[in-house]
């Protein structure tokens, strides 16, 4: 059973455009929602994270939007750059450190 | 000064063999994990240890046996390897009260 649903599976964006990745969950016990970025041949690295008592969190060009009532959250990458090309994973966590990952979105930013 | 290091980076072996993957972290973390990433990039937790004690053991065949000799090390031993075990295995660590997982760069296991 997939605890966190993620879409789209792949995304192609022009340089300077906005990349949007969406995630949804069912388990209301989740209380921490991180996003991880993974480059080929590397492990996932924490990018940005949000708690459900906040509706938006911004760090540089990266913004998480969180809709608690809809049980959805999304990652927006503003002014997307070729260096942002990677696989992005949303995740959710409740209590102990058992992260449930989404299925990943492969982002390609075209110069 | 790699934070979470795994060895080997690549492992190619035949069905039926036994192999081990080693993981070490120098972050002073008290919790370590093994994750499996399949060919579709799906990441799933296998095990978690806190202060050498097993705290998470997902539905994993008992051919997989983690061993944590101390807080800084978590090794994964796999017996009787099968074709379906081919994947990338990631070690990670964190402080239990923290929510940030630090991942190693993975071990790509190929079973032929």
Interface residues (C-beta under 8 A of the other chain):
Chain A: X32 X34 X38 X41 X42 X43 X44 X45 X46 X49 X87 X89 X93 X96 X97 X98 X99 X101 X103 X104 X106
Chain B: X4 X31 X33 X40 X41 X42 X43 X44 X45 X48 X55 X56 X90 X92 X94 X96 X99 X100 X101 X102 X103 X104 X105 X106
